[in-house]
Amino acid sequence: MNRNRILMLLAFFAATSANAAPAEFLKDFETQARAESAAFKGFSAERGSQFFHAKHGAEWSCASCHTDNPASVGKHAKTDKEIKPMAPSVNPERFTDAAKVEKWFKRNCGDVLNRACTALEKGDFLTYVLSVRK
């Protein structure tokens, strides 16, 4: 097999596995959401957008650092550190590592909500950012 073909196959498998991870997280969140509430009827990009932009009674929203458009580069509200885009459509590294996903949900839900996010909130949020294109 020639070098170019090998590189193309590697790129294809990398893209395929990166795209599979968010769907796997959504499945896990769905299982958790069903356990949390018998009334669960699925995730909503609209609820996810509302969640992303709302301040939830606190000083910050997700958009405070990640901008109103999750496909844009953000900046941490306190440190001014640049934050890569949240949307996997422009940042395929997002939502590919389970440990990082849980770490950042734990940290950011604590900052924005002063509590852990529910599975419904995580699923709605992920459904929303997956729907965002440039």
MARNUTI-209032 format. One record per residue: residue number from 1; x, y, z of N, C-alpha, C, CB in turn; residue in three letters. Coordinates in Angstrom, 1 decimal, padded with zeros to 4 digits, always signed. Glycine has a CB too. Layout:
// MARNUTI-209032
resi, n_east, n_north, n_up, ca_east, ca_north, ca_up, c_east, c_north, c_up, cb_east, cb_north, cb_up, resn
NUM, X, Y, Z, X, Y, Z, X, Y, Z, X, Y, Z, Ala $
...
//
This chain:
// MARNUTI-209032
resi, n_east, n_north, n_up, ca_east, ca_north, ca_up, c_east, c_north, c_up, cb_east, cb_north, cb_up, resn
1, +000.9, -001.2, +000.0, +000.0, +000.0, +000.0, +000.9, +001.2, +000.0, -001.0, +000.0, +001.2, Met $
2, +000.5, +002.2, -000.8, +001.4, +003.4, -000.9, +001.2, +004.3, +000.3, +001.2, +004.2, -002.2, Asn $
3, +002.1, +005.2, +000.6, +002.1, +006.1, +001.8, +000.8, +007.0, +001.8, +003.3, +006.9, +001.8, Arg $
4, +000.5, +007.6, +000.7, -000.7, +008.4, +000.6, -002.0, +007.7, +001.0, -000.9, +009.0, -000.8, Asn $
5, -002.1, +006.5, +000.5, -003.3, +005.7, +000.8, -003.4, +005.4, +002.3, -003.4, +004.4, +000.0, Arg $
6, -002.2, +005.0, +002.9, -002.2, +004.7, +004.3, -002.6, +006.0, +005.1, -000.8, +004.3, +004.7, Ile $
7, -002.1, +007.1, +004.7, -002.4, +008.4, +005.4, -003.9, +008.7, +005.3, -001.6, +009.5, +004.8, Leu $
8, -004.5, +008.5, +004.1, -005.9, +008.7, +003.9, -006.7, +007.8, +004.8, -006.3, +008.5, +002.5, Met $
9, -006.3, +006.5, +004.9, -007.0, +005.6, +005.8, -006.9, +006.0, +007.2, -006.5, +004.2, +005.5, Leu $
10, -005.7, +006.3, +007.7, -005.6, +006.8, +009.0, -006.4, +008.0, +009.3, -004.1, +007.1, +009.3, Leu $
11, -006.5, +009.0, +008.4, -007.3, +010.2, +008.6, -008.8, +009.8, +008.7, -007.1, +011.2, +007.5, Ala $
12, -009.2, +008.9, +007.9, -010.6, +008.4, +007.9, -010.9, +007.8, +009.2, -010.9, +007.4, +006.7, Phe $
13, -010.1, +006.9, +009.7, -010.4, +006.2, +011.0, -010.3, +007.1, +012.1, -009.4, +005.0, +011.2, Phe $
14, -009.4, +008.1, +012.1, -009.3, +009.1, +013.2, -010.6, +009.9, +013.2, -008.1, +010.0, +013.0, Ala $
15, -011.1, +010.4, +012.0, -012.3, +011.2, +012.0, -013.5, +010.4, +012.4, -012.5, +011.7, +010.5, Ala $
16, -013.6, +009.1, +012.0, -014.7, +008.3, +012.3, -014.7, +008.0, +013.8, -014.6, +006.9, +011.6, Thr $
17, -013.6, +007.8, +014.5, -013.6, +007.5, +015.9, -013.9, +008.8, +016.7, -012.3, +006.9, +016.3, Ser $
18, -013.4, +009.9, +016.2, -013.7, +011.2, +016.9, -015.2, +011.5, +016.8, -012.9, +012.3, +016.3, Ala $
19, -015.8, +011.2, +015.6, -017.2, +011.5, +015.5, -018.1, +010.5, +016.3, -017.6, +011.4, +014.0, Asn $
20, -017.6, +009.4, +016.6, -018.4, +008.4, +017.4, -018.5, +008.8, +018.8, -017.8, +007.0, +017.2, Ala $
21, -017.5, +009.4, +019.4, -017.4, +009.7, +020.8, -018.6, +010.5, +021.3, -016.1, +010.4, +021.2, Ala $
22, -019.0, +011.6, +020.7, -020.1, +012.4, +021.2, -021.4, +011.6, +021.2, -020.3, +013.6, +020.3, Pro $
23, -021.6, +010.7, +020.2, -022.8, +009.9, +020.2, -022.8, +008.9, +021.4, -022.9, +009.1, +018.8, Ala $
24, -021.6, +008.4, +021.7, -021.5, +007.5, +022.8, -021.8, +008.2, +024.1, -020.1, +006.9, +022.9, Glu $
25, -021.3, +009.5, +024.3, -021.6, +010.2, +025.5, -023.1, +010.5, +025.6, -020.9, +011.6, +025.5, Phe $
26, -023.8, +010.8, +024.4, -025.2, +011.0, +024.4, -026.0, +009.8, +024.9, -025.7, +011.5, +023.0, Leu $
27, -025.5, +008.6, +024.4, -026.1, +007.4, +024.9, -026.0, +007.2, +026.4, -025.5, +006.2, +024.1, Lys $
28, -024.9, +007.5, +026.9, -024.7, +007.4, +028.4, -025.5, +008.4, +029.1, -023.2, +007.6, +028.7, Asp $
29, -025.6, +009.6, +028.6, -026.4, +010.6, +029.3, -027.9, +010.2, +029.2, -026.2, +012.0, +028.6, Phe $
30, -028.3, +009.6, +028.1, -029.7, +009.2, +027.9, -030.0, +008.1, +028.9, -030.0, +008.7, +026.5, Glu $
31, -029.1, +007.1, +029.1, -029.4, +006.1, +030.1, -029.5, +006.7, +031.5, -028.2, +005.1, +030.1, Thr $
32, -028.6, +007.7, +031.8, -028.6, +008.3, +033.1, -029.9, +009.2, +033.3, -027.4, +009.2, +033.3, Gln $
33, -030.3, +009.9, +032.2, -031.5, +010.7, +032.3, -032.8, +009.9, +032.5, -031.6, +011.5, +031.0, Ala $
34, -032.8, +008.7, +031.8, -034.0, +007.8, +032.1, -034.0, +007.3, +033.5, -033.9, +006.6, +031.1, Arg $
35, -032.8, +007.1, +034.1, -032.8, +006.7, +035.5, -033.2, +007.8, +036.4, -031.4, +006.2, +035.8, Ala $
36, -032.9, +009.0, +036.1, -033.2, +010.2, +036.9, -034.7, +010.6, +036.8, -032.3, +011.4, +036.5, Glu $
37, -035.3, +010.3, +035.6, -036.7, +010.7, +035.5, -037.4, +009.8, +034.5, -036.8, +012.2, +035.0, Ser $
38, -038.5, +009.3, +034.9, -039.3, +008.4, +034.0, -040.0, +009.3, +033.0, -040.4, +007.7, +034.9, Ala $
39, -040.0, +010.6, +033.1, -040.7, +011.5, +032.2, -039.7, +011.9, +031.0, -041.2, +012.7, +032.9, Ala $
40, -038.5, +011.4, +031.1, -037.5, +011.8, +030.0, -038.0, +011.4, +028.7, -036.2, +011.1, +030.3, Phe $
41, -038.0, +012.3, +027.7, -038.5, +012.1, +026.4, -037.4, +012.4, +025.3, -039.7, +012.9, +026.1, Lys $
42, -036.2, +012.6, +025.7, -035.2, +012.9, +024.7, -034.5, +014.3, +025.0, -035.7, +012.9, +023.3, Gly $
43, -033.4, +014.5, +024.3, -032.6, +015.7, +024.4, -033.1, +016.7, +023.4, -031.2, +015.4, +024.3, Phe $
44, -032.8, +018.0, +023.7, -033.3, +019.1, +022.9, -032.2, +020.1, +022.7, -034.5, +019.8, +023.5, Ser $
45, -031.9, +020.4, +021.4, -030.9, +021.4, +021.1, -031.4, +022.8, +021.5, -030.6, +021.4, +019.5, Ala $
46, -032.7, +023.0, +021.4, -033.3, +024.3, +021.9, -033.1, +024.5, +023.4, -034.8, +024.4, +021.5, Glu $
47, -033.4, +023.5, +024.2, -033.1, +023.6, +025.6, -031.6, +023.7, +025.9, -033.7, +022.3, +026.4, Arg $
48, -030.8, +023.0, +025.1, -029.4, +023.1, +025.3, -028.9, +024.5, +025.0, -028.7, +022.2, +024.3, Gly $
49, -029.4, +025.2, +024.0, -029.1, +026.6, +023.7, -029.5, +027.5, +024.8, -029.7, +027.0, +022.3, Ser $
50, -030.7, +027.3, +025.3, -031.1, +028.1, +026.4, -030.2, +027.9, +027.6, -032.6, +027.8, +026.8, Gln $
51, -029.9, +026.7, +027.9, -029.0, +026.4, +029.0, -027.6, +027.0, +028.8, -028.8, +024.8, +029.2, Phe $
52, -027.1, +027.0, +027.6, -025.8, +027.5, +027.3, -025.7, +029.0, +027.5, -025.4, +027.2, +025.9, Phe $
53, -026.8, +029.7, +027.2, -026.8, +031.2, +027.2, -027.3, +031.8, +028.6, -027.7, +031.7, +026.1, His $
54, -028.0, +031.0, +029.4, -028.6, +031.4, +030.6, -027.6, +031.6, +031.7, -029.7, +030.5, +031.1, Ala $
55, -027.8, +032.5, +032.7, -026.9, +032.7, +033.8, -027.3, +031.9, +035.0, -026.9, +034.2, +034.2, Lys $
56, -028.5, +031.3, +035.0, -028.9, +030.4, +036.1, -028.8, +031.0, +037.5, -028.1, +029.1, +036.0, His $
57, -029.0, +032.3, +037.5, -029.0, +033.0, +038.8, -027.7, +033.3, +039.3, -029.7, +032.1, +039.8, Gly $
58, -026.6, +032.9, +038.6, -025.3, +033.2, +039.0, -024.7, +034.3, +038.1, -024.4, +032.0, +039.0, Ala $
59, -023.4, +034.6, +038.3, -022.7, +035.6, +037.5, -022.4, +035.2, +036.1, -021.5, +036.0, +038.2, Glu $
60, -022.1, +033.9, +035.9, -021.7, +033.4, +034.6, -022.7, +032.5, +033.9, -020.4, +032.7, +034.8, Trp $
61, -022.6, +032.5, +032.6, -023.2, +031.5, +031.8, -022.1, +030.7, +031.1, -024.3, +032.1, +030.8, Ser $
62, -022.4, +029.7, +030.3, -021.4, +029.0, +029.5, -020.9, +030.0, +028.5, -022.1, +027.8, +028.8, Cys $
63, -021.8, +030.8, +027.9, -021.4, +031.8, +026.9, -020.5, +032.9, +027.5, -022.6, +032.5, +026.3, Ala $
64, -020.4, +033.1, +028.8, -019.5, +034.1, +029.3, -018.0, +033.8, +028.9, -019.6, +034.1, +030.9, Ser $
65, -017.7, +032.6, +028.8, -016.3, +032.2, +028.4, -016.2, +031.7, +027.0, -015.7, +031.2, +029.3, Cys $
66, -017.3, +031.0, +026.6, -017.3, +030.3, +025.3, -017.9, +031.1, +024.2, -018.0, +029.0, +025.4, His $
67, -018.3, +032.3, +024.4, -019.0, +033.3, +023.5, -020.4, +032.8, +023.2, -018.2, +033.4, +022.2, Thr $
68, -021.2, +033.7, +022.6, -022.5, +033.3, +022.2, -022.6, +032.3, +021.1, -023.3, +034.6, +021.7, Asp $
69, -021.5, +032.1, +020.4, -021.4, +031.1, +019.3, -020.3, +030.1, +019.7, -021.0, +031.8, +018.0, Asn $
70, -020.7, +028.8, +020.1, -019.8, +027.8, +020.5, -018.8, +027.4, +019.4, -020.5, +026.6, +020.9, Pro $
71, -019.0, +027.9, +018.2, -018.0, +027.6, +017.1, -016.9, +028.7, +017.1, -018.7, +027.6, +015.7, Ala $
72, -016.9, +029.6, +017.9, -015.9, +030.7, +018.0, -014.9, +030.4, +019.1, -016.6, +032.1, +018.2, Ser $
73, -013.8, +031.0, +019.0, -012.8, +030.9, +020.1, -013.3, +031.8, +021.2, -011.4, +031.5, +019.6, Val $
74, -013.2, +031.2, +022.4, -013.6, +032.0, +023.6, -012.4, +032.4, +024.4, -014.4, +031.1, +024.5, Gly $
75, -012.7, +033.1, +025.6, -011.7, +033.6, +026.5, -012.2, +033.4, +027.9, -011.3, +035.0, +026.1, Lys $
76, -011.4, +032.8, +028.8, -011.9, +032.7, +030.2, -012.1, +034.0, +030.8, -010.8, +031.9, +031.0, His $
77, -013.3, +034.1, +031.5, -013.7, +035.4, +032.0, -012.8, +036.0, +033.1, -015.1, +035.2, +032.6, Ala $
78, -012.1, +035.1, +033.8, -011.2, +035.6, +034.9, -009.7, +035.7, +034.4, -011.3, +034.7, +036.1, Lys $
79, -009.3, +034.6, +033.7, -007.8, +034.6, +033.4, -007.5, +035.1, +032.0, -007.4, +033.1, +033.4, Thr $
80, -008.5, +035.4, +031.2, -008.3, +035.8, +029.8, -007.6, +034.8, +028.9, -007.5, +037.1, +029.8, Asp $
81, -007.5, +033.5, +029.4, -006.9, +032.5, +028.7, -007.8, +032.1, +027.5, -006.6, +031.2, +029.6, Lys $
82, -007.2, +031.9, +026.3, -008.0, +031.5, +025.1, -008.5, +030.1, +025.3, -007.1, +031.6, +023.8, Glu $
83, -009.8, +030.0, +024.9, -010.4, +028.7, +024.9, -010.8, +028.3, +023.5, -011.7, +028.7, +025.8, Ile $
84, -010.4, +027.1, +023.1, -010.7, +026.6, +021.7, -012.2, +026.5, +021.6, -010.0, +025.2, +021.4, Lys $
85, -012.7, +026.6, +020.4, -014.2, +026.5, +020.1, -014.8, +025.2, +020.8, -014.5, +026.5, +018.7, Pro $
86, -016.0, +025.3, +021.3, -016.7, +024.3, +021.9, -017.3, +023.3, +020.9, -017.8, +024.8, +022.9, Met $
87, -017.7, +023.8, +019.8, -018.5, +023.0, +018.8, -017.5, +022.0, +018.1, -019.2, +023.9, +017.8, Ala $
88, -017.9, +020.7, +018.2, -017.1, +019.7, +017.5, -017.0, +019.9, +015.9, -017.6, +018.3, +017.7, Pro $
89, -017.9, +020.7, +015.4, -017.9, +020.9, +013.9, -016.6, +021.7, +013.5, -019.1, +021.7, +013.5, Ser $
90, -016.1, +022.5, +014.4, -014.9, +023.3, +014.2, -013.7, +022.9, +015.0, -015.1, +024.8, +014.4, Val $
91, -014.0, +022.1, +016.1, -012.9, +021.6, +016.9, -013.2, +020.1, +017.2, -012.9, +022.4, +018.3, Asn $
92, -012.8, +019.2, +016.3, -013.1, +017.8, +016.4, -012.5, +017.1, +017.6, -012.6, +017.1, +015.2, Pro $
93, -011.6, +017.8, +018.4, -011.1, +017.2, +019.6, -012.1, +017.2, +020.7, -009.8, +017.9, +020.0, Glu $
94, -013.1, +018.1, +020.6, -014.1, +018.2, +021.7, -014.9, +016.9, +021.8, -015.0, +019.4, +021.4, Arg $
95, -015.2, +016.6, +023.1, -016.0, +015.4, +023.4, -015.5, +014.1, +022.8, -017.4, +015.7, +022.9, Phe $
96, -014.2, +013.9, +022.9, -013.6, +012.7, +022.4, -013.0, +011.9, +023.6, -012.6, +013.0, +021.3, Thr $
97, -012.8, +012.5, +024.7, -012.2, +011.8, +025.9, -013.1, +011.9, +027.1, -010.8, +012.5, +026.2, Asp $
98, -013.5, +010.7, +027.5, -014.5, +010.6, +028.6, -014.0, +011.3, +029.9, -014.8, +009.2, +028.9, Ala $
99, -012.8, +011.2, +030.2, -012.3, +011.8, +031.5, -012.3, +013.3, +031.4, -010.8, +011.3, +031.7, Ala $
100, -012.0, +013.8, +030.2, -012.0, +015.3, +030.0, -013.5, +015.8, +030.0, -011.3, +015.7, +028.7, Lys $
101, -014.4, +015.1, +029.4, -015.8, +015.5, +029.3, -016.3, +015.6, +030.8, -016.6, +014.5, +028.5, Val $
102, -016.1, +014.6, +031.6, -016.6, +014.6, +033.0, -015.9, +015.7, +033.8, -016.4, +013.2, +033.6, Glu $
103, -014.6, +015.8, +033.6, -013.8, +016.9, +034.3, -014.4, +018.2, +034.0, -012.3, +016.8, +033.9, Lys $
104, -014.6, +018.6, +032.8, -015.1, +019.9, +032.4, -016.5, +020.1, +032.8, -014.8, +020.2, +030.9, Trp $
105, -017.4, +019.1, +032.6, -018.7, +019.3, +033.1, -018.7, +019.5, +034.6, -019.6, +018.0, +032.8, Phe $
106, -018.0, +018.8, +035.3, -017.9, +018.9, +036.8, -017.5, +020.4, +037.2, -017.0, +017.9, +037.5, Lys $
107, -016.4, +020.8, +036.6, -015.8, +022.1, +036.9, -016.8, +023.2, +036.4, -014.4, +022.3, +036.2, Arg $
108, -017.2, +023.2, +035.2, -018.0, +024.3, +034.6, -019.4, +024.3, +035.2, -018.1, +024.2, +033.1, Asn $
109, -020.0, +023.2, +035.4, -021.3, +023.2, +036.1, -021.2, +023.7, +037.5, -021.9, +021.7, +036.1, Cys $
110, -020.2, +023.4, +038.2, -019.9, +024.0, +039.5, -019.8, +025.5, +039.4, -018.7, +023.4, +040.1, Gly $
111, -019.1, +026.0, +038.4, -018.9, +027.5, +038.3, -020.2, +028.2, +037.9, -017.8, +027.8, +037.2, Asp $
112, -020.9, +027.6, +037.0, -022.1, +028.3, +036.4, -023.4, +028.0, +037.3, -022.4, +027.8, +035.0, Val $
113, -023.5, +026.8, +037.8, -024.7, +026.4, +038.5, -024.6, +026.3, +040.0, -025.3, +025.1, +038.0, Leu $
114, -023.3, +026.2, +040.5, -023.0, +025.9, +041.9, -023.5, +024.6, +042.3, -023.7, +027.0, +042.8, Asn $
115, -023.6, +023.6, +041.3, -024.0, +022.2, +041.5, -023.5, +021.4, +040.3, -025.5, +022.1, +041.8, Arg $
116, -023.7, +020.1, +040.4, -023.4, +019.2, +039.3, -024.6, +019.4, +038.3, -023.3, +017.8, +039.7, Ala $
117, -024.3, +019.2, +037.0, -025.3, +019.2, +036.0, -026.0, +017.8, +036.0, -024.7, +019.4, +034.6, Cys $
118, -027.3, +017.9, +035.7, -028.0, +016.6, +035.6, -027.7, +016.0, +034.2, -029.6, +016.9, +035.7, Thr $
119, -028.0, +014.7, +034.0, -027.8, +014.1, +032.8, -028.6, +014.7, +031.7, -028.2, +012.6, +032.9, Ala $
120, -029.8, +015.2, +032.0, -030.6, +015.9, +031.0, -029.9, +017.2, +030.5, -032.0, +016.3, +031.6, Leu $
121, -029.4, +018.0, +031.5, -028.7, +019.2, +031.1, -027.4, +018.9, +030.3, -028.2, +019.9, +032.4, Glu $
122, -026.7, +017.9, +030.6, -025.5, +017.5, +029.8, -025.9, +017.0, +028.4, -024.7, +016.3, +030.5, Lys $
123, -027.0, +016.2, +028.3, -027.4, +015.8, +027.0, -028.0, +016.9, +026.2, -028.5, +014.7, +027.2, Gly $
124, -028.7, +017.8, +026.8, -029.2, +018.9, +026.0, -028.1, +019.8, +025.5, -030.2, +019.8, +026.9, Asp $
125, -027.1, +020.1, +026.4, -026.0, +020.9, +026.1, -025.2, +020.3, +024.9, -025.0, +021.1, +027.3, Phe $
126, -024.9, +019.0, +025.0, -024.2, +018.3, +024.0, -024.9, +018.3, +022.7, -023.8, +016.9, +024.4, Leu $
127, -026.2, +018.0, +022.7, -027.1, +018.1, +021.5, -027.0, +019.4, +020.9, -028.6, +017.7, +021.9, Thr $
128, -027.0, +020.5, +021.7, -026.9, +021.8, +021.1, -025.6, +022.1, +020.5, -027.1, +022.9, +022.2, Tyr $
129, -024.5, +021.8, +021.2, -023.2, +022.1, +020.6, -022.9, +021.3, +019.3, -022.1, +022.0, +021.6, Val $
130, -023.4, +020.1, +019.3, -023.3, +019.2, +018.1, -024.1, +019.8, +016.9, -023.8, +017.8, +018.4, Leu $
131, -025.1, +020.6, +017.2, -025.9, +021.1, +016.1, -025.3, +022.4, +015.5, -027.3, +021.4, +016.6, Ser $
132, -024.3, +023.0, +016.3, -023.7, +024.3, +015.9, -022.7, +024.1, +014.7, -023.1, +025.0, +017.1, Val $
133, -023.0, +024.8, +013.7, -022.0, +024.9, +012.6, -021.4, +026.2, +012.6, -022.7, +024.5, +011.2, Arg $
134, -020.4, +026.4, +011.9, -019.7, +027.7, +011.8, -020.7, +028.9, +011.8, -018.7, +027.8, +010.7, Lys $
//
